[in-house]
Amino acid sequence: MLNYAETLMKNEDYKKLHDYLEANLKTSTDVRFLRVYIEYIKVQARHVDLPKVYDFVLKRLYHHWDVFSFFKEYIKILQEDVKLSEEERNEIIRANFHKLFLTPMNNFNTLWKEYEAFENEVNKGTAKKMLADVLPIFQKTFRLYTLYKNYLNYSQKLTQDQIVFDDFFEILDIESRNVAFFDEKHLKARMDFIFNFFSQHFDKEEIYFTWAEYLKKEGNVDEALSVVKKGIEKVDDKFFLYCYYGTLSNVHLFDKAFEHYNSEFGESKAQNDIYDILVINHLNFILKNENLSAFRTLFIEYVFKEIGPQVFIFVANAEYFTLNDKDIAFRIFTKALEKYPDNVDIQEAFVKFLIKANDLANLRALFETFEKTQSICTMVAEFEFMYGKYEKFREVIKYIKRDSLPKEQNLLSMTFKNQFEKDFNLFKRNIFSINLKDNTNPLFKQFLEKVSHISLPKINSDSVIEFLRTLKLD
């Protein structure tokens, strides 16, 4: 956006520049782009109403870290405006000072000094009271200003292409501390500015996801959906956003997603991960938002279009875990093995299903024919040890290699950045559930490790929760 505008200005191509400015002016938060707009007005307009021009620019930049220079120019222009009375001029300048004291900007200390000078020049008798009235607001913002020191030179950074995406989450962390100081309307305006600012400089799915999640938590679901659509229009790698949209709405965008990625599927859709992931998430959406009949009908349609192993795995598990239909799940796994007899993912998922379904006979029979992967052997060995026979357990463990214990993961996160990174990864992991065998919750593993030595009493389903409440782990 910026380079194009500067090039048009340099080449004096004012017709194209006018159209380009008109198309982007109301959404831009780029100080250099708005500087081009001011210069264009000065060159092209016969009767320039500069106070009005600067008033518009300041409204676009009130929350920007580099607004100070524009404000200084605005004051100078107002002081030269003969159409204003002295009282009108002073009220406009004072109101802008007060509004800018809410923004942790470059030259924040200088802003205060200039305000002191302004009030003393207007009326020394009332200056002290005027300053005292505004001082608490200045002090609150100053606390944020001290946190912003490393992020206040964005004009220079942008010029040198040094702005980094990690700043996005760091700045959200800082802004989240505004909650204790400012009203809800101001906070929303600040957050809207920051999301707009970074979305204009980075084509990243994370920005639109975080933005949409923020809006959803504020109760603005329609705005969240608009943000996701905006991301889909702008981001090149928009695959996640297509799937994520369906988690916010009972309307999906899978038709558009298939159309967009159709050229990447090639002749063999079953060998394309993107196709399988879209199919899985489409089926998941239908299961959650429509009914079982629609879910099964769509699955049958996809079977005839050719699908990969992971789709069969998902549907089989969906039939068992959400619909409690063991027989249909078994038949789907069997159908998957007929189509992909050597696929390890299907075999591992089938073993996991048979264990949960307590189908020991089929588990043992299929284990003899399956690939002896570490995952399959570990699952079967644990099942035989706990619920089967020691002889069978000994037969299985000969296939198992000793692995190191999984590294502990720090799941506690307090910062805005880590919270949304965690949320983003959780959404993404579930949407990109092509590798289902890796979706094991580490907390559940830790729980099993702790209770493995405990002799558990027999409990019925009604007392499970109460039992877990009283169970003490070392």
N, C-alpha and C positions, 0 to 999 in steps of 0.2 A: 504493500500500500504506500508506504512512505517514499521509497526509492522512485516509484512510478510518478508520484506527485511532484517530487523535486525535479525529476527529469523533464516533466511537462513544463514546469515553471522556468527551468533553465533554458528550454528551447522556445519559450514564449508561445507555446501551443495552448492558448488560453481557452479556446472552445472545448477541447477535450478536458482540460483541467477543470473548467467550470462544471462539466457534467460529472467528472470524477469526484470533485469536492461535494457536490450536491448529493451524490449517492452514498457517501461515507461520513459526512460531517456529523450527523446526529449520533453516530455510534462510536466515533473515534475517541480514544483517550491518549493519543500520541502527541506529545508536546511539539515535536518537529512537524508533524502533519498539520497541526493547528497553526503553527508558525507560517507554514506555506499559505494557509488560508488567509491569514492577516496580510501577508505580503501581496497576495493576489488581489485582495480588496483594495489595497492602497494603490496598486498599479492600474486596475481596471475600472473601478467605480468612479463615476464623474462627481457624484456628491456623496462623499464617504461619511457615514455616521459612525465614527470610530468608537465613541462610548458604547453604542449598541453592539458593535462587533466584539469589543472586549468583554462586554457583559455576557454575551453568548459564550465566548471562549472560557471565561472564568466558571460559568455554570458547568461546562464540560470537565473542568480541571480542578474543581474545589477540593477534591480528595487526592489530588496528585502531589507527589513529593517535590515536583519541580514547578509549582505554580507561582512561586514568589516573584520571578522576573516579570511575568505577565501582570501581576497585581501592581508592581511598581510602575509599569508603563501605563496601566489603567488610571492610577492616581494622577500621573502627570497629564494625561489627556483630559481628565475631569477638571483639573485646575485651570486648563486652558479653554474650557468650554464656556463661552460667554452666555449661552442660553440658560445656564443654571444659576440660580441665586446662591449666595454663599451658604445659606442654611441648607438648601437642597443638596449642594455638593458635599457638605460635611456629613450629612445624614447617610448619603450613599457610601462615602468612604468609611465611615464608622461601622456601618452594617457589614461591609465586606471584611473589615478587620475582625469583627466579632465572629463571623462565619469561618474565617481562615484559622482562628485560634483552635478550632476543632481538628485541624489537620497537622500531623507530625511531619513537617516538610523541611526541606533544606532552608537554611537561614532562619530557623524558628526563633532564635534569640534576637536576631536582627529585626524580625517582625515585631517583637515586643518593644524594642527600643524605638522603632519608628512610630509605633502607636503612642508611646509616651510623648514623643516629640509632637505628634499630631494633636493630642488632647491639650497639651500645654500651649500650643500655638493657637488653638481655637479659643480656649478659655482657661487660664491658669486657676481661676477660682473654683471651677468644677472638675478640673483634671484629676485631682486626687480621688474624688468619689468615683469618677468614670473608670479609672484604673482599678480601684478596689473592687468594683462590681465584676470586672472581667477576670481579675487575677485567679480566682479558683479554677475557672475553665482552662486558662493558660497552664496552670500548674498540673492539672490532670493530664492534659495533652503532652506536657513536657516529659512526664514519666514514660509515655509511649515513644516520644522523640528519642530518649536515651537508648531505648531498645532498637530503634530504627537506624542507628548510626551507620551500620554496614550496608544499608539498603537505600541510601538517600541520594545517590548519584546516578540515577537511572538515565538521565539524558546523556551523560558522558558514557555510561556503559553501553547504551544502545548505539551510540555513534561508533564505538569501538567493537561492537558485537560481543560484549563481555557478559551480557545478561544471561543468567543461568536458570534453568527450570527449577532447580532445588530451592531457589528463593521463594517460589510460590508457596510451598508448605511452611517455610520459616515465617513468611509474612502473615499467613493465616494464623500461625501460633501467636504472633504478636497482636494481631487484631482481635483474637479471641479474648484478650485481656481487657478489651474495651467494655466488656459487659458490666464491669463494676463502676464505670465512669459515665457512660453516655446512654441516652434513651434509645429505644428500639428503632425508631425511625432513622436516627443517625447511623446506627450499627448496620441496618439494612443497606443504606446508601453506600457506606464504606465497603461492605462485602460485595455489593453489585459492581462497584468500581473496580475492585481487585480482580474479580472473576473476569470482567470485561477486558481489563488491561492485559492479563496474562493470556486470555484466549486470542487476543489480537497479535500476540508475539510468539505463541507456541501452538502448533497443531498437535495437541496431545489429548488422548482419550481421558487421561487422569483428571484433567481440568474440568471437562464436561461431566464426568462422573461425580467428582467432588461437589461441583456446583449444583448438580441435580439432587444429590443426597442432602445437601444443605437446605435447598428449597423444600424438599419433601419433608424434612424434619421441622421446617417452619410451617408446614401445612399447605404449601403452595405447589400442589401436585401438577396442576396445569402448566405452571411456569417451568417446573422441572422437566416435563415432557417437551416443552418448547426448546429448552436448553439442549436436551439430547438430540432433538432434530437438527438444531443448529450445529452441533458437533458432527453429526452425520454428514451434513452438507460441506463442512470445512475440512475435517480430518481425512487424510488419505487412507490410513489404516483404521477403518471405522467398524471393523468386524464385531468387536466387543460391544459397541454402542447399539448396534442392531439388536443384539440379543438382550442387552440390559434394558432396552426400552420396554420389553414385555414384562419386566418385573415391576414397572411403575403403573401399568395400564392394563385394561382388559381388551385393548386393541394392540395388535402386533404389527411389525414391519418386516416379517419374514419374506413376504412376496418380493418386496423391494430388495431385500438382502440377496435372495437367490438370483434375482435379475442382475444385481450389481456384480456378483461374483461368478456368474455363469461362465464367463470366458476362462476362468481359472479351473473349472471342474474337469475339463477335458472329456475324453470318451469314457474313461473309467472313473465314475464318481465314487465307487467304493474304495478307491485308493487315495481319495482326497480328504484330508482331515477337516478342511473347512466345510465341505459338504456335510460330512457326518455330524459335525458340531451344530450346524444350522438345523439339521433334521432333528437332532436330539432336543435342542432348545425349543423348536417348533412343537414337537410332541409334548414336551413338558408344559408349554404354555396352554395347549389345548386341554391337557389333563386337568390343569388347575382352574381354567376359566370356562370350560364347556362341560363335557360329560364323558363317561367311559366309552359310550358308543362312538362318539366323534373321535376319541383317541385311537380306538382300535381301527376304525375306518381309515384314518390318516396313515396309520402304520402299514396297513395292507397296501395302500396306494404307494407308499415309499418302497415296499418290498419289491413291487413290480418295476420300480425305477432303478433298482440296484442300490443297495446300501452296504456300508461297511460293518465290521464286527461290533463296533461300539454301539451302534444303534440297536442291534439285537440284545446286547447286554443291558442297555438302559431299559428297553421295553420289558424284558423278562423281569428285571428287578422292580420295575414299576408295578407290574401285575402282582408280584409277590408282596412287596413292602407296603404299597398303598391300597391294594385291592384284596390282599390276602388270598390270592388264587395260586396255590402251589402247582396244580396240574398244568395250567396254561403257561406258567413260567417255565416249568420243566420242558414242555413241548417247544417253547421258543428257543431255549438253550439248545435243545436237540436239533432244531432246524438250523440254528447258527453253526453248530458243529458239522452238519451235513454240507453246508456251503463253505465253511472255512475249517476243515478238519484239523489243520495243524496250527491254528491260531492260539498262541499262548494266553492272550488276554481273555479269550472266551473260556478257555480251560480254567484259568484262575478264578474267573467270576462264577463259573459253574460250580466249582468246588466250594467257594464261599456260600453260594446259595444252598447247596446240599447240606452243608454244616448247619446253617440257620434253620433249614427245614427239617433237620434231624433225620435225614434220609441216609442212614449208614450203609445200607446195602448198595445203593447206587454209587455212593461216595467211594466205597472200596473197589467196586467193579471198574469205575471210570479212572480211578487213580492208577490202576495197572496199565492203562492205555495212554494216559496223559504224559506230557513232558514233565520231567521231575525238576521243576523250577524251585528255587529257594522258597518262594512264597507258597506254592502248592504244598511242598513237603512240610513246611512249618505249620500251616493251617491243619493239615491232616494229622500230623504228629500231636499237636496240642489237643485235637479232638479225640484221638485214640487214647491219649494218656488220661484225659479227664472222664471220658464217657465210653470208651471202647475197651480194647484189650491191650494188656502190656506187650503181648507177643507181636501184635500189629504195630504198636508204637515202636518197638525195636526194629521192625522191618523198615519203617519209614525213616527213622533218624539217620540211617546210614547214608541217606542222600543229602543230608543237611550239612552245609559248611558253617563253621562258627563265624558269626558276624559280630562286629563291635556293637555295643549298645547305641541306640540312636542318640544323637546330641540333643540336649535339652534346648527347648525354644523358649525365649522370654515372651510370654503372651501378654504381659502387663504393659500397657501403653497409656501414657498420660497426655502426651502432646497432641495438638491438632493434626500435625503431620502424620505421626505414627497411627493415630486413630483412623484417618482416612486412607492411609496406605494399607492398613489391615483390612478395612472394609472393602477397599478396591480389590485387594488380592483374594478376599473371600468370595466376592461376587465373580471375579474372573475365574477363580479355580472351579467354581460350580458351573459357570457357563462353558468354560473350556474343559469339560469333564471327559475329554477324549481318553485320558489315562486314568481310568477309574480306580485302578489298583493302588494309586498313590493317595487316595482321598481318605486315608485312615487318620483319625483324630489322635494326636499324640497324648492328649489328656486321657483318652480311653485306654491307651496302652499303659500309661502310668498307673491307672486305676487297677487294671488287670494284674500288673506286676505286684501291686501292694496287697491285693486280696487273694493271690494265688496260694498263699500258705494258710489261709483262714478256712476252717471247716464251716461252710455255710449251712445254716439250717434250712429245712424245707419251708418255702413261703408261697402263699398263693398270690395271684395278681393284685388282689385288693390291698394287700399289706406291703407291697413292694416299696412304696414311697416312705411309709412309716419305718420300715426296716432300714432303708438307706439313711434315714435321718439319725437313727440310733447307732449305726455301724461306725466304729472308731478305727481309723487307720493310723499306723505309726507314722 
